[in-house]
Amino acid sequence: MIYEFDGYKPVIDPSSFVHKEATIIGNVIIGKNVYIGPGASLRGDWGQIIVKDGCNIQDNCIIHIFPGKDVILEENAHIGHGAIIHGANIGKNSLIGMNAVIMDDANIGEECIIGALCFIKGEMKIPKRKIIVGNPAQIKGNVSDKMINWKTKGTELYQQLPNECRTLMKECIPLSKIEKERKEKQKIIFETWKKTE
């Protein structure tokens, strides 16, 4: 659902896809080729949320801020399932792992990889191309070119998803039996995905 709040209506580029079970409220600006999954909540009620081109915000993520603050997801930021971004900024082409929590005024540099379940405390500054894990978060190393290529390929899949959702996804009545070609179809999807690696 998309809601106006205090005179602010969300701005969403037509090339992007917001699942109908996601919630977008108020002062939220969404760029091109962005995917927002079911259950995601972007609450621009107290401050501004900017989601730049090519980002994805997966199922059940929460993005919110304290009054007067902004959240900025730079180009190609990849926010994994269930992650919480509260008043933080995420650098270009960075990956936030599943169920990670990034707190107020934290700054994640470009091309970082934040591990699943990681807790980034408020005001923490992460330099470019770092691997971060743990609770509390610790820098564990540098992101290699191979890791960035892997991350970029995953993000590219999500950048294709808005168009695929518009053309391939539709509500349906479930089947009562598994159709014979289901496993074969799954193999084709897997082989297509493997070619991108």
N, C-alpha and C positions, 0 to 999 in steps of 0.2 A: 504494500500500500504506500502511496505517496501523499504526504500531508503538507499543507501550508502551516507555518507557525509564526505568529507575530508579524505578519505581512511578508515573510520570506517564503517564496516557493522554490523548491529544488529546481536546479537547471541540469538537464540530462541530455547529452548529445544523442541524436537518433541512432547512431551506430552502436550504442551500448545496449546491454541487456540487464534489466533489473527483474529478478524473479518476482512473481506476484505475491509470494509469501515473504519477501523481504520488506523492510520498513525504512522509508526515507523521509526524514522530517526536517522541514525548514531550510536553513542556510547551508545547503549541500550543493556542490558543483561537481558534476561528473563529466569527464572528458570523453574522448573517442575510444571505441573498442574496449570498453570496460565491461567486465562480467561481475554481477553481484548475485550471489547464490541465495537459495531459500533460507529463511530464518535470520539473515543478516539484518542488523539494525544500525543505521547511520543517523544519529540524532543531532541535527544542527539547530538545537533549540537555544543554546546559550552562546555558541560561537560558530565559526565557519569550518566546514569540512570540505577540503579540495581533494578530489581524486583525479589525478592527471591521466593522460592517455595510456592505454594498454595495461592498466592495473586489473587485478582480480581480487575480489573480496569474497571468500568462500562461505559455505554454509555456516550459519550460527555465529558469525563474527559480530563484534560490537565495536562501534567507533563513536566516541563521545568526548566532550571537553568541559572544562570549567568555564564560567562566564568570561567573555572578553578574549578568549584564546582561540587559536586555530589548530586544526590538524591538517597536515599536508602529506599526501601519498604521492611521491614523485613518480615519473614515468616508469611503467613496467614493474611497479611494486607488486609483490605476490603475497597475499595475506591468507595463510592456511586456515583450515577448518577450526572454528571455535576460538580464534585468537581475539584478544581485546586490545584495542589501541585507545588509550585515554589521554588526550591532550599531547600526543607525541608526534614527531615528524619522522617519516620513513623515506630513506634515500632511494634514488633512482636504481632500478633493477635489483633491489634487495628482496630477500625472502624471509617472511616471518612464519615460523613453524606452527604446527597445530597446537592450539590451546596455550600459546605463549601470551604473556601479559606485558605490555609496554606502557609505562606510566608517564604522568604529566611532565612536560618539558624535556623528555628524553629525546635525543637526536640520534637516529640510526644513519650511518654514512652510506654512501653508494656501494652497491654490490656486496652487501653483507649477507650472511646467512645466520639467522637466529634459530636455535634449535627448538624442537617441540617442548612444551611445558616450561620454557625459560621465563624467568621473571626479571624484567629490566626495571630497576627502580627509577623514580623520578629524577630528572635532571642529568641522568647518565648520558655521556657523550661517547658514541662508538665511532672510531675512525673508519675510513673507507676500507672495504674488502677484509673484514674480520669475521671469524667464526665465533659465535657466542653461544654458550650453553649454561644450564644450571639455574638454581634458585638459592641464593642470589646469582645473577648473571656474572659470568667470567669470560674473558677473552681467552680462547683456546688455540688460536692460530690464525693463519692467513687463508683467504679464499683463493684457491688455485684457478688457473684458466679453465681446467677441466670441470671444476665445480660450477663456475659461472656459465659454461656452455650447457651443462646439465640443467641448471636453474632456468636459463633463457629458453631452452627447448620446452620445459614445462609451462612456462609463462606463455609461450607461443600457442600451445594447445588451448589455453584459456582465452587467448585473443581471438581464436577461431570460434569459440563457443557462443558468443552472442549471435552470430549469423546462424549457426547450427541450431541454437535454441528456437530462433524464429521460424526456421524451416522444418526441423525434424521433431521438435517436442510438441506434443498435444495431449490433452486429457483423453483418457480412454477408460473403457470398461475392462477389467482384468480378464485374462483367459482362465479357463478352468483346467487346461492341460498345457504342458510344455510343447511348443511346436518343434518339429523334427530338425529344422535348419538353425535353431537357436545357437548351438555350440559352434557351428560353422561360421555364422555371422560374427560371433565373438572372436574367433581365430583371425578373421579378416581385419577386424578393428585392431587386434593386437599386432598383427604384421605391419599394418599401416603405421602404428605408433612406433614400432621398433625401427622403421626406416628413418624416423626423425632423429634417432639417437646418434 
